[in-house]
Amino acid sequence: MKPNEFADRLNEVQDLMAKEKYKEALQILHDLKELDKTSDFDYNLTHKLYQLDSNTRSLYNQQIILKRINSINEDTKMISVAEFNERLKHEDKLSLEEPILRRELEILVLRGIISIEFKGNMLKL
């Protein structure tokens, strides 16, 4: 693949991200990372590839986390981070280490998308 085609694919990923189609974007990124292993692209293209990969993964995680938080019964006021993580694993097939889950939750709070509080190892919903 030529560098300009690689750049076009990265732009396609950005378009998919803007449309919140993270799973599709991650598939393209996976393919591009495989191609990058056997090619010698310009540093800027490689840097953009891995930056987009990191951002897309985070946004994909947040999308799933938000869906799961919104599905929790309104009667539930508190849930442990560990229990929430187990729900993500079993119901959404999303396996995150607890520190990464906490970071993704914090980002959702900072973005003003959710309003939760951390109370030690518990989430106040």
CYANA upper distance limits for C-alpha pairs under 8 A (distance plus 0.5 A):
  1 MET  CA      5 GLU  CA      6.80
  1 MET  CA      6 PHE  CA      7.08
  2 LYS  CA      6 PHE  CA      6.81
  3 PRO  CA      7 ALA  CA      6.64
  3 PRO  CA     41 PHE  CA      7.05
  3 PRO  CA     42 ASP  CA      8.30
  4 ASN  CA      8 ASP  CA      6.65
  5 GLU  CA      9 ARG  CA      6.78
  6 PHE  CA     10 LEU  CA      6.89
  6 PHE  CA     32 LEU  CA      8.09
  6 PHE  CA     45 LEU  CA      8.33
  7 ALA  CA     11 ASN  CA      6.76
  7 ALA  CA     45 LEU  CA      7.30
  8 ASP  CA     12 GLU  CA      6.73
  9 ARG  CA     13 VAL  CA      6.84
  9 ARG  CA     28 ILE  CA      8.07
 10 LEU  CA     14 GLN  CA      6.94
 10 LEU  CA     29 LEU  CA      8.29
 10 LEU  CA     48 LYS  CA      8.30
 10 LEU  CA     49 LEU  CA      7.29
 11 ASN  CA     15 ASP  CA      6.81
 12 GLU  CA     16 LEU  CA      6.78
 12 GLU  CA     25 ALA  CA      8.46
 13 VAL  CA     17 MET  CA      6.64
 13 VAL  CA     25 ALA  CA      5.50
 13 VAL  CA     26 LEU  CA      8.48
 13 VAL  CA     28 ILE  CA      7.50
 13 VAL  CA     29 LEU  CA      7.89
 13 VAL  CA     52 LEU  CA      8.36
 14 GLN  CA     18 ALA  CA      6.75
 14 GLN  CA     25 ALA  CA      8.34
 14 GLN  CA     52 LEU  CA      8.23
 15 ASP  CA     19 LYS  CA      6.96
 16 LEU  CA     20 GLU  CA      6.69
 16 LEU  CA     21 LYS  CA      5.60
 16 LEU  CA     22 TYR  CA      7.17
 16 LEU  CA     24 GLU  CA      7.71
 16 LEU  CA     25 ALA  CA      6.34
 17 MET  CA     21 LYS  CA      6.13
 17 MET  CA     22 TYR  CA      6.21
 17 MET  CA     25 ALA  CA      7.15
 17 MET  CA     56 THR  CA      7.47
 21 LYS  CA     25 ALA  CA      6.89
 22 TYR  CA     26 LEU  CA      6.51
 22 TYR  CA     56 THR  CA      6.58
 22 TYR  CA     57 ARG  CA      8.07
 22 TYR  CA     59 LEU  CA      7.70
 22 TYR  CA     60 TYR  CA      5.96
 23 LYS  CA     27 GLN  CA      6.94
 23 LYS  CA     60 TYR  CA      7.49
 24 GLU  CA     28 ILE  CA      7.09
 25 ALA  CA     29 LEU  CA      6.69
 25 ALA  CA     56 THR  CA      7.78
 26 LEU  CA     30 HIS  CA      6.51
 26 LEU  CA     53 ASP  CA      7.41
 26 LEU  CA     56 THR  CA      7.27
 26 LEU  CA     57 ARG  CA      7.73
 27 GLN  CA     31 ASP  CA      6.87
 28 ILE  CA     32 LEU  CA      6.67
 29 LEU  CA     33 LYS  CA      6.52
 29 LEU  CA     49 LEU  CA      7.61
 29 LEU  CA     52 LEU  CA      8.44
 29 LEU  CA     53 ASP  CA      6.78
 30 HIS  CA     34 GLU  CA      6.84
 31 ASP  CA     35 LEU  CA      6.80
 32 LEU  CA     36 ASP  CA      6.49
 32 LEU  CA     49 LEU  CA      8.17
 33 LYS  CA     37 LYS  CA      6.92
 33 LYS  CA     49 LEU  CA      7.95
 34 GLU  CA     38 THR  CA      7.72
 35 LEU  CA     39 SER  CA      6.75
 36 ASP  CA     40 ASP  CA      7.34
 36 ASP  CA     41 PHE  CA      7.51
 36 ASP  CA     46 THR  CA      7.86
 41 PHE  CA     45 LEU  CA      6.99
 41 PHE  CA     46 THR  CA      7.00
 42 ASP  CA     46 THR  CA      6.97
 43 TYR  CA     47 HIS  CA      6.41
 44 ASN  CA     48 LYS  CA      6.57
 45 LEU  CA     49 LEU  CA      6.60
 46 THR  CA     50 TYR  CA      6.92
 47 HIS  CA     51 GLN  CA      6.55
 48 LYS  CA     52 LEU  CA      6.46
 49 LEU  CA     53 ASP  CA      6.64
 50 TYR  CA     54 SER  CA      6.65
 51 GLN  CA     55 ASN  CA      6.72
 52 LEU  CA     56 THR  CA      6.32
 53 ASP  CA     57 ARG  CA      6.58
 54 SER  CA     58 SER  CA      6.77
 55 ASN  CA     59 LEU  CA      6.68
 56 THR  CA     60 TYR  CA      6.47
 57 ARG  CA     61 ASN  CA      6.59
 58 SER  CA     62 GLN  CA      6.66
 58 SER  CA    104 GLU  CA      7.48
 59 LEU  CA     63 GLN  CA      6.58
 60 TYR  CA     64 ILE  CA      6.95
 61 ASN  CA     65 ILE  CA      6.59
 61 ASN  CA     94 LEU  CA      8.13
 61 ASN  CA    104 GLU  CA      7.71
 62 GLN  CA     66 LEU  CA      6.42
 62 GLN  CA    104 GLU  CA      6.52
 62 GLN  CA    105 LEU  CA      7.84
 62 GLN  CA    108 LEU  CA      7.44
 63 GLN  CA     67 LYS  CA      6.82
 64 ILE  CA     68 ARG  CA      6.74
 64 ILE  CA     92 ASP  CA      7.77
 64 ILE  CA     94 LEU  CA      8.38
 65 ILE  CA     69 ILE  CA      6.61
 65 ILE  CA     88 LEU  CA      7.84
 65 ILE  CA    105 LEU  CA      8.17
 66 LEU  CA     70 ASN  CA      6.61
 66 LEU  CA    114 ILE  CA      8.27
 67 LYS  CA     71 SER  CA      6.81
 68 ARG  CA     72 ILE  CA      7.09
 68 ARG  CA     88 LEU  CA      7.63
 72 ILE  CA     76 THR  CA      7.47
 76 THR  CA    125 LEU  CA      7.96
 77 LYS  CA    124 LYS  CA      6.37
 77 LYS  CA    125 LEU  CA      5.69
 78 MET  CA    122 MET  CA      6.93
 78 MET  CA    123 LEU  CA      5.98
 78 MET  CA    124 LYS  CA      5.13
 78 MET  CA    125 LEU  CA      6.33
 79 ILE  CA     83 GLU  CA      7.11
 79 ILE  CA     84 PHE  CA      7.07
 79 ILE  CA    122 MET  CA      6.08
 79 ILE  CA    123 LEU  CA      5.81
 79 ILE  CA    124 LYS  CA      7.36
 79 ILE  CA    125 LEU  CA      8.23
 80 SER  CA     84 PHE  CA      6.70
 80 SER  CA    121 ASN  CA      6.32
 80 SER  CA    122 MET  CA      4.63
 80 SER  CA    123 LEU  CA      6.34
 81 VAL  CA     85 ASN  CA      6.52
 81 VAL  CA     98 GLU  CA      7.95
 81 VAL  CA    102 ARG  CA      8.34
 81 VAL  CA    121 ASN  CA      6.36
 81 VAL  CA    122 MET  CA      6.11
 81 VAL  CA    123 LEU  CA      6.80
 82 ALA  CA     86 GLU  CA      6.70
 82 ALA  CA     98 GLU  CA      7.82
 82 ALA  CA    121 ASN  CA      8.38
 83 GLU  CA     87 ARG  CA      6.83
 84 PHE  CA     88 LEU  CA      6.86
 85 ASN  CA     89 LYS  CA      6.78
 85 ASN  CA     95 SER  CA      8.17
 85 ASN  CA     96 LEU  CA      7.79
 85 ASN  CA     98 GLU  CA      7.77
 85 ASN  CA    101 LEU  CA      7.93
 86 GLU  CA     90 HIS  CA      6.63
 87 ARG  CA     91 GLU  CA      6.01
 87 ARG  CA     92 ASP  CA      7.80
 88 LEU  CA     92 ASP  CA      5.47
 88 LEU  CA     93 LYS  CA      6.75
 88 LEU  CA     94 LEU  CA      5.85
 88 LEU  CA     95 SER  CA      7.45
 89 LYS  CA     93 LYS  CA      5.10
 89 LYS  CA     94 LEU  CA      5.29
 89 LYS  CA     95 SER  CA      5.66
 89 LYS  CA     96 LEU  CA      8.43
 90 HIS  CA     94 LEU  CA      8.24
 96 LEU  CA    100 ILE  CA      6.73
 96 LEU  CA    101 LEU  CA      6.48
 97 GLU  CA    101 LEU  CA      6.82
 98 GLU  CA    102 ARG  CA      6.66
 99 PRO  CA    103 ARG  CA      6.69
100 ILE  CA    104 GLU  CA      6.65
101 LEU  CA    105 LEU  CA      6.67
102 ARG  CA    106 GLU  CA      6.60
103 ARG  CA    107 ILE  CA      6.67
104 GLU  CA    108 LEU  CA      6.81
105 LEU  CA    109 VAL  CA      6.82
106 GLU  CA    110 LEU  CA      6.62
107 ILE  CA    111 ARG  CA      6.52
108 LEU  CA    112 GLY  CA      6.84
108 LEU  CA    113 ILE  CA      5.89
108 LEU  CA    114 ILE  CA      6.37
109 VAL  CA    113 ILE  CA      6.41
109 VAL  CA    114 ILE  CA      5.64
109 VAL  CA    115 SER  CA      6.39
109 VAL  CA    116 ILE  CA      7.46
115 SER  CA    125 LEU  CA      7.64
116 ILE  CA    123 LEU  CA      7.07
116 ILE  CA    124 LYS  CA      6.00
116 ILE  CA    125 LEU  CA      5.47
117 GLU  CA    123 LEU  CA      6.26
117 GLU  CA    124 LYS  CA      5.53
117 GLU  CA    125 LEU  CA      7.44
118 PHE  CA    122 MET  CA      6.37
118 PHE  CA    123 LEU  CA      5.40
118 PHE  CA    124 LYS  CA      6.76
119 LYS  CA    123 LEU  CA      6.56
119 LYS  CA    124 LYS  CA      7.26
